[in-house]
Amino acid sequence: MKRNFLIAVLLSLTFNAFSQEYFHAGGCTYLEKTKLFIKSVDSLSDFFQNIKSAVSVNEWNGFIADANAGSGLSSFNNFSSNSSQFQNEYDAICKSMVARFDNLKAAIDPGGTMDSETIKQVIGQDIRCYLKDTLENTMGSRFSSFGLGSNIHTTPIAGPCERDLRTCGDNAQNAYTQNIMACGFGGATVGGLVKGGWWGIGAGFICFVVASARKNNALGTCIENYVDCMN
């Protein structure tokens, strides 16, 4: 806990000295719909990170163990009095993801004639374009679930530690988004985004949990590496 507090303090003092090569993703083909979809995807990993920060270690480990065992939404029962609240929040996030994906898919394939692989490729291209937008995807927003708010701004000063942190955070975000897409396009057992329907239950649940945990663990490692670099 003390180390996490020191990390947050150090980052709050040093992130405003981070610069980046500014890029605005105005050239992305389906910018606004892609942006909304990614924000809903990010809210999923933030959701799990916030739960992990709020509950006991035993509760979190029990949740992960049950999820891995295939217990699905009943895994939330590990959080006792908060189980219904967390499950309802998860339900809302997943439904938002589906609705925003459907809007994006409709813009890409209004006639419904494209095959799943083509849709996946087009969406992947637009996601990669959007994630390069360093004006939209600031370091504060990238690490917001670790106590760094969007009020963190950048100035034209940076060093190798900051650049490594940016690269590390971008890599974690890219991998996470690809994993979520794999969950959605993973076939009938996961639901499949292009097949329609709610894809946050069954095999989709553990897929989401694992993808989110990997992203949050990676971002935590990015921060620790940054602190070590600064020291």
Backbone as CSV, one residue per row, in Angstrom:
resi,resn,N_x,N_y,N_z,CA_x,CA_y,CA_z,C_x,C_y,C_z
1,MET,0.826,-1.194,0.000,0.000,0.000,0.000,0.866,1.251,0.000
2,LYS,1.912,1.277,0.836,2.792,2.439,0.887,3.465,2.654,-0.457
3,ARG,3.925,1.554,-1.086,4.577,1.691,-2.388,3.601,2.243,-3.422
4,ASN,2.352,1.766,-3.392,1.357,2.267,-4.333,1.098,3.742,-4.125
5,PHE,1.075,4.181,-2.860,0.863,5.599,-2.577,2.021,6.432,-3.098
6,LEU,3.237,5.956,-2.883,4.408,6.690,-3.367,4.431,6.756,-4.881
7,ILE,4.019,5.663,-5.536,3.943,5.652,-6.989,2.963,6.711,-7.480
8,ALA,1.785,6.781,-6.833,0.774,7.754,-7.254,1.274,9.179,-7.066
9,VAL,1.947,9.436,-5.946,2.474,10.777,-5.688,3.536,11.141,-6.708
10,LEU,4.448,10.215,-6.967,5.529,10.499,-7.916,4.973,10.770,-9.300
11,LEU,4.014,9.951,-9.710,3.442,10.143,-11.039,2.677,11.448,-11.138
12,SER,1.988,11.830,-10.067,1.241,13.076,-10.119,2.175,14.265,-10.245
13,LEU,3.406,14.126,-9.777,4.369,15.209,-9.851,5.115,15.229,-11.168
14,THR,5.266,14.053,-11.780,6.133,13.980,-12.956,5.389,13.887,-14.271
15,PHE,4.116,13.454,-14.252,3.414,13.304,-15.528,3.206,14.633,-16.228
16,ASN,3.128,15.733,-15.465,2.939,17.007,-16.133,4.221,17.472,-16.809
17,ALA,5.284,16.680,-16.684,6.518,16.975,-17.410,6.723,16.003,-18.558
18,PHE,5.644,15.328,-18.931,5.732,14.345,-20.015,5.261,14.958,-21.322
19,SER,6.012,14.738,-22.354,5.589,15.236,-23.667,5.377,14.073,-24.610
20,GLN,4.757,14.348,-25.715,4.499,13.323,-26.697,4.485,13.960,-28.075
21,GLU,4.665,13.139,-29.073,4.524,13.612,-30.435,3.035,13.628,-30.739
22,TYR,2.460,14.806,-30.744,1.012,14.920,-30.807,0.458,14.403,-32.130
23,PHE,-0.589,13.626,-32.008,-1.270,13.082,-33.178,-2.754,13.071,-32.890
24,HIS,-3.534,13.607,-33.815,-4.983,13.586,-33.665,-5.569,12.663,-34.730
25,ALA,-6.426,11.755,-34.297,-6.929,10.694,-35.175,-8.096,11.151,-36.038
26,GLY,-8.019,12.371,-36.568,-9.102,12.849,-37.409,-9.256,12.057,-38.690
27,GLY,-8.216,11.344,-39.100,-8.269,10.588,-40.343,-8.850,9.200,-40.210
28,CYS,-9.206,8.785,-38.999,-9.812,7.467,-38.824,-11.186,7.452,-39.497
29,THR,-11.487,6.395,-40.191,-12.691,6.346,-41.021,-13.972,6.449,-40.201
30,TYR,-14.018,5.738,-39.093,-15.236,5.717,-38.272,-14.905,6.223,-36.872
31,LEU,-14.320,7.409,-36.808,-13.700,7.918,-35.580,-14.643,7.922,-34.381
32,GLU,-15.768,8.602,-34.481,-16.630,8.785,-33.314,-17.207,7.473,-32.806
33,LYS,-17.636,6.609,-33.709,-18.205,5.326,-33.281,-17.120,4.408,-32.711
34,THR,-15.916,4.469,-33.300,-14.796,3.692,-32.762,-14.428,4.182,-31.377
35,LYS,-14.387,5.494,-31.219,-14.062,6.111,-29.932,-15.032,5.656,-28.843
36,LEU,-16.317,5.669,-29.128,-17.313,5.269,-28.140,-17.181,3.792,-27.787
37,PHE,-16.900,2.952,-28.789,-16.727,1.526,-28.519,-15.520,1.279,-27.616
38,ILE,-14.403,1.930,-27.919,-13.199,1.727,-27.116,-13.407,2.221,-25.689
39,LYS,-14.105,3.325,-25.516,-14.346,3.836,-24.172,-15.179,2.851,-23.356
40,SER,-16.129,2.197,-23.984,-16.911,1.200,-23.259,-16.063,-0.027,-22.941
41,VAL,-15.154,-0.379,-23.856,-14.231,-1.496,-23.609,-13.303,-1.157,-22.442
42,ASP,-12.788,0.074,-22.425,-11.905,0.488,-21.335,-12.635,0.520,-19.997
43,SER,-13.923,0.859,-20.035,-14.675,0.910,-18.782,-14.761,-0.467,-18.139
44,LEU,-14.643,-1.529,-18.946,-14.670,-2.886,-18.398,-13.425,-3.167,-17.569
45,SER,-12.245,-2.846,-18.110,-11.016,-3.084,-17.346,-10.958,-2.178,-16.121
46,ASP,-11.445,-0.932,-16.249,-11.498,-0.035,-15.090,-12.427,-0.602,-14.021
47,PHE,-13.528,-1.186,-14.453,-14.497,-1.788,-13.534,-13.843,-2.867,-12.675
48,PHE,-13.115,-3.769,-13.318,-12.469,-4.837,-12.557,-11.335,-4.304,-11.681
49,GLN,-10.597,-3.308,-12.163,-9.534,-2.734,-11.350,-10.104,-2.049,-10.111
50,ASN,-11.222,-1.355,-10.275,-11.855,-0.678,-9.137,-12.363,-1.682,-8.109
51,ILE,-12.905,-2.806,-8.590,-13.341,-3.848,-7.658,-12.148,-4.399,-6.886
52,LYS,-11.084,-4.715,-7.602,-9.899,-5.287,-6.960,-9.353,-4.358,-5.882
53,SER,-9.430,-3.043,-6.143,-8.923,-2.064,-5.172,-9.843,-1.925,-3.966
54,ALA,-11.128,-2.289,-4.127,-12.105,-2.036,-3.074,-12.349,-3.229,-2.162
55,VAL,-12.043,-4.444,-2.632,-12.361,-5.639,-1.855,-11.099,-6.223,-1.227
56,SER,-11.296,-7.230,-0.379,-10.156,-7.886,0.252,-9.456,-8.810,-0.740
57,VAL,-8.235,-9.177,-0.408,-7.469,-10.088,-1.253,-8.193,-11.434,-1.373
58,ASN,-8.740,-11.921,-0.246,-9.439,-13.211,-0.272,-10.675,-13.162,-1.163
59,GLU,-11.408,-12.041,-1.096,-12.593,-11.913,-1.946,-12.217,-11.899,-3.423
60,TRP,-11.175,-11.135,-3.737,-10.755,-11.059,-5.137,-10.249,-12.401,-5.641
61,ASN,-9.422,-13.069,-4.841,-8.892,-14.383,-5.245,-10.018,-15.402,-5.411
62,GLY,-11.029,-15.335,-4.531,-12.171,-16.235,-4.656,-12.952,-15.966,-5.930
63,PHE,-13.100,-14.691,-6.271,-13.789,-14.316,-7.506,-13.051,-14.865,-8.720
64,ILE,-11.729,-14.672,-8.763,-10.928,-15.149,-9.895,-10.982,-16.674,-9.995
65,ALA,-10.890,-17.334,-8.845,-10.919,-18.798,-8.841,-12.249,-19.316,-9.388
66,ASP,-13.353,-18.718,-8.963,-14.668,-19.148,-9.438,-14.845,-18.853,-10.923
67,ALA,-14.355,-17.681,-11.351,-14.451,-17.333,-12.769,-13.689,-18.345,-13.619
68,ASN,-12.483,-18.693,-13.165,-11.677,-19.680,-13.892,-12.332,-21.054,-13.904
69,ALA,-13.112,-21.346,-12.871,-13.782,-22.643,-12.770,-15.061,-22.690,-13.602
70,GLY,-15.404,-21.579,-14.237,-16.582,-21.558,-15.088,-17.866,-21.194,-14.374
71,SER,-17.763,-20.530,-13.221,-18.966,-20.182,-12.457,-19.737,-19.017,-13.058
72,GLY,-19.111,-18.302,-13.985,-19.803,-17.207,-14.649,-20.186,-16.090,-13.711
73,LEU,-21.389,-15.531,-13.906,-21.811,-14.372,-13.129,-21.954,-14.668,-11.641
74,SER,-22.132,-15.935,-11.274,-22.226,-16.269,-9.850,-20.897,-16.052,-9.131
75,SER,-19.822,-15.830,-9.898,-18.530,-15.522,-9.290,-18.602,-14.237,-8.466
76,PHE,-19.534,-13.350,-8.826,-19.700,-12.102,-8.081,-20.203,-12.343,-6.661
77,ASN,-20.706,-13.548,-6.371,-21.187,-13.847,-5.024,-20.076,-13.773,-3.991
78,ASN,-18.831,-13.821,-4.432,-17.706,-13.699,-3.506,-17.666,-12.328,-2.833
79,PHE,-18.386,-11.360,-3.398,-18.341,-10.008,-2.850,-19.524,-9.718,-1.941
80,SER,-20.162,-10.773,-1.444,-21.247,-10.727,-0.454,-22.237,-9.598,-0.731
81,SER,-22.300,-8.588,0.135,-23.340,-7.564,0.025,-23.222,-6.715,-1.236
82,ASN,-22.050,-6.718,-1.855,-21.849,-5.927,-3.069,-22.068,-6.733,-4.345
83,SER,-22.398,-7.996,-4.224,-22.463,-8.875,-5.396,-23.495,-8.401,-6.416
84,SER,-24.673,-8.028,-5.960,-25.714,-7.586,-6.883,-25.324,-6.288,-7.572
85,GLN,-24.738,-5.369,-6.805,-24.315,-4.094,-7.382,-23.275,-4.314,-8.474
86,PHE,-22.264,-5.132,-8.162,-21.195,-5.380,-9.144,-21.735,-6.095,-10.379
87,GLN,-22.631,-7.049,-10.165,-23.176,-7.784,-11.308,-24.016,-6.865,-12.191
88,ASN,-24.770,-5.970,-11.577,-25.572,-5.027,-12.359,-24.681,-4.061,-13.141
89,GLU,-23.587,-3.631,-12.541,-22.660,-2.734,-13.232,-22.012,-3.454,-14.417
90,TYR,-21.632,-4.699,-14.192,-21.046,-5.497,-15.272,-22.046,-5.664,-16.412
91,ASP,-23.276,-5.948,-16.060,-24.336,-6.124,-17.055,-24.490,-4.850,-17.902
92,ALA,-24.478,-3.698,-17.259,-24.646,-2.425,-17.968,-23.467,-2.149,-18.900
93,ILE,-22.257,-2.441,-18.436,-21.059,-2.220,-19.258,-21.090,-3.102,-20.502
94,CYS,-21.421,-4.370,-20.315,-21.449,-5.297,-21.454,-22.503,-4.906,-22.470
95,LYS,-23.651,-4.493,-21.999,-24.713,-4.091,-22.916,-24.321,-2.824,-23.680
96,SER,-23.610,-1.932,-23.003,-23.113,-0.729,-23.684,-22.110,-1.105,-24.764
97,MET,-21.228,-2.066,-24.457,-20.248,-2.512,-25.436,-20.930,-3.083,-26.668
98,VAL,-21.965,-3.885,-26.454,-22.670,-4.498,-27.571,-23.370,-3.431,-28.412
99,ALA,-24.038,-2.496,-27.743,-24.769,-1.457,-28.475,-23.816,-0.604,-29.300
100,ARG,-22.677,-0.253,-28.721,-21.723,0.588,-29.443,-21.030,-0.184,-30.560
101,PHE,-20.807,-1.475,-30.325,-20.254,-2.282,-31.409,-21.246,-2.382,-32.558
102,ASP,-22.511,-2.594,-32.238,-23.530,-2.703,-33.283,-23.595,-1.428,-34.119
103,ASN,-23.460,-0.270,-33.466,-23.461,1.002,-34.195,-22.249,1.106,-35.116
104,LEU,-21.098,0.664,-34.621,-19.885,0.692,-35.431,-19.997,-0.270,-36.603
105,LYS,-20.486,-1.469,-36.338,-20.640,-2.469,-37.399,-21.628,-1.995,-38.471
106,ALA,-22.697,-1.333,-38.033,-23.695,-0.850,-38.983,-23.116,0.224,-39.895
107,ALA,-22.208,1.044,-39.355,-21.572,2.078,-40.176,-20.619,1.460,-41.194
108,ILE,-19.940,0.399,-40.792,-18.980,-0.264,-41.676,-19.686,-1.101,-42.729
109,ASP,-20.721,-1.799,-42.329,-21.399,-2.734,-43.224,-22.902,-2.490,-43.205
110,PRO,-23.354,-1.345,-43.733,-24.788,-1.011,-43.671,-25.675,-2.012,-44.410
111,GLY,-25.119,-2.667,-45.407,-25.922,-3.624,-46.162,-25.906,-5.023,-45.589
112,GLY,-25.050,-5.248,-44.586,-24.958,-6.569,-43.974,-24.406,-7.635,-44.890
113,THR,-23.492,-7.244,-45.778,-22.975,-8.192,-46.769,-21.547,-8.669,-46.470
114,MET,-20.853,-8.014,-45.567,-19.466,-8.376,-45.284,-19.384,-9.615,-44.411
115,ASP,-18.331,-10.408,-44.612,-18.101,-11.546,-43.737,-17.425,-11.080,-42.455
116,SER,-17.426,-11.948,-41.449,-16.914,-11.591,-40.129,-15.452,-11.158,-40.169
117,GLU,-14.633,-11.843,-40.953,-13.207,-11.544,-40.992,-12.960,-10.154,-41.573
118,THR,-13.717,-9.777,-42.599,-13.555,-8.450,-43.188,-13.944,-7.371,-42.193
119,ILE,-15.063,-7.559,-41.508,-15.498,-6.598,-40.491,-14.440,-6.468,-39.404
120,LYS,-13.913,-7.594,-38.983,-12.881,-7.594,-37.946,-11.668,-6.796,-38.387
121,GLN,-11.241,-6.963,-39.626,-10.068,-6.250,-40.138,-10.309,-4.745,-40.206
122,VAL,-11.486,-4.358,-40.686,-11.800,-2.932,-40.791,-11.855,-2.288,-39.412
123,ILE,-12.511,-2.949,-38.471,-12.592,-2.420,-37.109,-11.203,-2.347,-36.492
124,GLY,-10.397,-3.370,-36.721,-9.035,-3.372,-36.184,-8.218,-2.207,-36.694
125,GLN,-8.350,-1.876,-37.972,-7.627,-0.747,-38.549,-8.049,0.567,-37.890
126,ASP,-9.345,0.741,-37.691,-9.826,1.990,-37.107,-9.451,2.083,-35.630
127,ILE,-9.443,0.966,-34.935,-9.023,0.965,-33.536,-7.551,1.356,-33.426
128,ARG,-6.708,0.778,-34.278,-5.284,1.125,-34.242,-5.081,2.600,-34.558
129,CYS,-5.857,3.116,-35.484,-5.767,4.536,-35.830,-6.133,5.387,-34.625
130,TYR,-7.235,5.053,-33.968,-7.697,5.852,-32.834,-6.712,5.790,-31.660
131,LEU,-6.160,4.611,-31.390,-5.261,4.469,-30.249,-3.962,5.252,-30.430
132,LYS,-3.655,5.641,-31.664,-2.474,6.475,-31.907,-2.723,7.942,-31.553
133,ASP,-3.973,8.283,-31.304,-4.348,9.668,-31.012,-3.868,10.035,-29.611
134,THR,-2.713,10.701,-29.527,-2.130,11.025,-28.227,-2.776,12.247,-27.592
135,LEU,-3.578,12.985,-28.350,-4.339,14.081,-27.752,-5.550,13.531,-27.005
136,GLU,-6.155,12.502,-27.557,-7.302,11.868,-26.921,-6.865,10.909,-25.823
137,ASN,-5.853,10.104,-26.117,-5.391,9.079,-25.176,-4.176,9.593,-24.414
138,THR,-4.417,10.420,-23.429,-3.335,10.979,-22.620,-2.853,9.944,-21.610
139,MET,-1.710,10.217,-21.003,-1.201,9.300,-19.989,-2.115,9.284,-18.777
140,GLY,-2.744,10.428,-18.477,-3.683,10.464,-17.365,-4.866,9.546,-17.591
141,SER,-5.416,9.561,-18.804,-6.552,8.694,-19.104,-6.117,7.238,-19.182
142,ARG,-4.914,6.994,-19.659,-4.415,5.623,-19.781,-4.307,4.951,-18.411
143,PHE,-3.898,5.710,-17.403,-3.672,5.138,-16.080,-4.681,5.638,-15.055
144,SER,-5.858,6.062,-15.506,-6.847,6.664,-14.605,-7.302,5.703,-13.511
145,SER,-7.401,4.427,-13.818,-7.868,3.465,-12.818,-6.830,3.198,-11.741
146,PHE,-5.632,3.764,-11.897,-4.584,3.625,-10.887,-4.412,4.924,-10.104
147,GLY,-5.439,5.772,-10.129,-5.423,6.979,-9.327,-4.896,8.207,-10.028
148,LEU,-4.692,8.126,-11.334,-4.219,9.278,-12.093,-5.372,9.823,-12.918
149,GLY,-5.773,11.053,-12.633,-6.945,11.618,-13.266,-6.656,12.264,-14.604
150,SER,-7.740,12.631,-15.280,-7.614,13.252,-16.597,-7.129,14.684,-16.522
151,ASN,-6.970,15.226,-15.280,-6.490,16.600,-15.138,-4.981,16.699,-15.300
152,ILE,-4.312,15.557,-15.525,-2.874,15.572,-15.739,-2.591,16.020,-17.164
153,HIS,-1.829,17.065,-17.303,-1.533,17.615,-18.617,-0.076,17.382,-18.977
154,THR,0.269,17.673,-20.209,1.623,17.457,-20.679,2.246,18.757,-21.130
155,THR,3.556,18.824,-21.057,4.321,19.975,-21.521,5.469,19.454,-22.363
156,PRO,6.144,20.298,-23.116,7.210,19.818,-24.021,8.504,19.431,-23.312
157,ILE,8.406,18.636,-22.264,9.590,18.151,-21.559,9.410,16.660,-21.326
158,ALA,10.396,15.872,-21.688,10.288,14.434,-21.453,11.662,13.809,-21.453
159,GLY,11.755,12.642,-20.829,13.000,11.904,-20.810,12.749,10.460,-21.196
160,PRO,13.775,9.633,-21.160,13.618,8.227,-21.572,12.644,7.456,-20.693
161,CYS,12.562,7.798,-19.404,11.632,7.081,-18.525,10.195,7.334,-18.933
162,GLU,9.876,8.590,-19.272,8.523,8.930,-19.696,8.185,8.291,-21.038
163,ARG,9.153,8.291,-21.935,8.897,7.679,-23.243,8.673,6.184,-23.104
164,ASP,9.456,5.537,-22.232,9.266,4.103,-22.008,7.893,3.833,-21.392
165,LEU,7.462,4.709,-20.499,6.156,4.536,-19.865,5.047,4.646,-20.888
166,ARG,5.166,5.629,-21.773,4.157,5.799,-22.820,4.096,4.551,-23.697
167,THR,5.257,4.049,-24.110,5.297,2.858,-24.961,4.706,1.655,-24.245
168,CYS,5.057,1.502,-22.972,4.554,0.379,-22.183,3.037,0.449,-22.054
169,GLY,2.527,1.643,-21.762,1.080,1.814,-21.636,0.357,1.569,-22.939
170,ASP,0.935,2.054,-24.043,0.324,1.838,-25.357,0.286,0.351,-25.703
171,ASN,1.380,-0.357,-25.410,1.432,-1.795,-25.701,0.376,-2.556,-24.903
172,ALA,0.209,-2.174,-23.630,-0.794,-2.831,-22.791,-2.196,-2.570,-23.327
173,GLN,-2.446,-1.341,-23.753,-3.757,-0.982,-24.286,-4.044,-1.717,-25.597
174,ASN,-3.062,-1.750,-26.474,-3.236,-2.438,-27.759,-3.523,-3.922,-27.555
175,ALA,-2.741,-4.557,-26.670,-2.938,-5.982,-26.410,-4.316,-6.241,-25.822
176,TYR,-4.746,-5.377,-24.916,-6.054,-5.539,-24.280,-7.181,-5.429,-25.300
177,THR,-7.108,-4.403,-26.137,-8.163,-4.212,-27.131,-8.236,-5.396,-28.090
178,GLN,-7.071,-5.916,-28.487,-7.052,-7.088,-29.359,-7.649,-8.303,-28.651
179,ASN,-7.357,-8.448,-27.354,-7.900,-9.574,-26.603,-9.424,-9.484,-26.486
180,ILE,-9.930,-8.268,-26.247,-11.377,-8.089,-26.163,-12.028,-8.402,-27.510
181,MET,-11.381,-7.963,-28.580,-11.902,-8.271,-29.901,-11.906,-9.786,-30.135
182,ALA,-10.857,-10.454,-29.670,-10.797,-11.913,-29.802,-11.928,-12.567,-29.012
183,CYS,-12.246,-12.005,-27.838,-13.376,-12.525,-27.067,-14.656,-12.414,-27.883
184,GLY,-14.845,-11.278,-28.551,-16.069,-11.032,-29.297,-16.167,-11.799,-30.597
185,PHE,-15.012,-12.110,-31.183,-15.003,-12.828,-32.454,-14.611,-14.291,-32.275
186,GLY,-14.674,-14.750,-31.027,-14.144,-16.072,-30.738,-15.054,-17.228,-31.033
187,GLY,-16.169,-17.000,-31.685,-17.032,-18.110,-32.056,-18.261,-18.216,-31.175
188,ALA,-19.032,-19.243,-31.412,-20.328,-19.389,-30.746,-20.190,-19.557,-29.239
189,THR,-19.069,-20.143,-28.770,-18.931,-20.375,-27.334,-18.796,-19.064,-26.569
190,VAL,-18.301,-18.026,-27.222,-18.159,-16.725,-26.591,-19.336,-15.826,-26.949
191,GLY,-20.089,-16.194,-27.917,-21.209,-15.378,-28.342,-20.924,-14.785,-29.704
192,GLY,-19.798,-14.114,-29.810,-19.403,-13.540,-31.090,-20.104,-12.229,-31.352
193,LEU,-19.345,-11.152,-31.426,-19.946,-9.840,-31.644,-20.759,-9.789,-32.930
194,VAL,-20.175,-10.285,-34.012,-20.877,-10.185,-35.291,-22.099,-11.105,-35.352
195,LYS,-22.198,-12.037,-34.428,-23.359,-12.917,-34.394,-24.518,-12.257,-33.661
196,GLY,-24.221,-11.156,-32.967,-25.252,-10.455,-32.217,-25.459,-11.081,-30.849
197,GLY,-26.292,-10.422,-30.048,-26.592,-10.961,-28.729,-25.652,-10.437,-27.656
198,TRP,-25.936,-10.819,-26.415,-25.145,-10.353,-25.274,-23.971,-11.297,-25.079
199,TRP,-22.770,-10.760,-25.217,-21.599,-11.632,-25.227,-20.792,-11.549,-23.934
200,GLY,-21.427,-11.143,-22.841,-20.711,-11.040,-21.578,-20.995,-12.161,-20.612
201,ILE,-21.645,-13.229,-21.076,-21.952,-14.358,-20.206,-21.241,-15.598,-20.719
202,GLY,-21.361,-16.678,-19.988,-20.758,-17.936,-20.415,-19.258,-17.813,-20.575
203,ALA,-18.749,-18.349,-21.695,-17.316,-18.284,-21.959,-16.851,-16.843,-22.111
204,GLY,-17.757,-15.958,-22.513,-17.391,-14.556,-22.650,-17.000,-13.928,-21.330
205,PHE,-17.577,-14.391,-20.240,-17.287,-13.810,-18.930,-15.830,-14.013,-18.551
206,ILE,-15.358,-15.239,-18.559,-13.969,-15.489,-18.174,-13.016,-14.854,-19.175
207,CYS,-13.433,-14.792,-20.443,-12.600,-14.137,-21.451,-12.398,-12.666,-21.093
208,PHE,-13.473,-11.990,-20.677,-13.389,-10.591,-20.288,-12.562,-10.411,-19.024
209,VAL,-12.782,-11.294,-18.053,-12.050,-11.188,-16.782,-10.553,-11.331,-17.019
210,VAL,-10.165,-12.334,-17.796,-8.744,-12.577,-18.054,-8.126,-11.422,-18.828
211,ALA,-8.810,-10.951,-19.867,-8.277,-9.842,-20.667,-8.096,-8.591,-19.820
212,SER,-9.078,-8.296,-18.964,-9.002,-7.108,-18.119,-7.893,-7.233,-17.080
213,ALA,-7.771,-8.413,-16.477,-6.734,-8.622,-15.474,-5.344,-8.490,-16.088
214,ARG,-5.171,-9.010,-17.286,-3.875,-8.911,-17.960,-3.524,-7.454,-18.247
215,LYS,-4.511,-6.687,-18.713,-4.245,-5.278,-18.989,-3.860,-4.542,-17.709
216,ASN,-4.644,-4.728,-16.643,-4.377,-4.004,-15.404,-3.052,-4.413,-14.777
217,ASN,-2.712,-5.686,-14.853,-1.412,-6.127,-14.349,-0.284,-5.505,-15.168
218,ALA,-0.476,-5.423,-16.481,0.540,-4.839,-17.353,0.722,-3.355,-17.052
219,LEU,-0.380,-2.630,-16.856,-0.278,-1.204,-16.543,0.397,-0.985,-15.189
220,GLY,0.084,-1.853,-14.235,0.747,-1.757,-12.933,2.244,-1.968,-13.052
221,THR,2.641,-2.915,-13.882,4.066,-3.155,-14.114,4.710,-1.961,-14.808
222,CYS,3.985,-1.341,-15.745,4.498,-0.137,-16.421,4.832,0.947,-15.404
223,ILE,3.923,1.152,-14.452,4.124,2.194,-13.449,5.312,1.857,-12.557
224,GLU,5.404,0.619,-12.120,6.519,0.230,-11.250,7.853,0.362,-11.981
225,ASN,7.876,-0.013,-13.258,9.105,0.140,-14.041,9.485,1.609,-14.187
226,TYR,8.472,2.463,-14.318,8.722,3.895,-14.442,9.342,4.434,-13.146
227,VAL,8.775,4.031,-12.007,9.312,4.477,-10.728,10.737,3.993,-10.552
228,ASP,11.008,2.745,-10.909,12.370,2.220,-10.815,13.310,2.988,-11.730
229,CYS,12.831,3.331,-12.920,13.648,4.095,-13.867,13.991,5.462,-13.301
230,MET,13.004,6.109,-12.688,13.217,7.446,-12.127,14.183,7.406,-10.949
231,ASN,14.232,6.253,-10.279,15.129,6.130,-9.126,16.531,5.719,-9.536
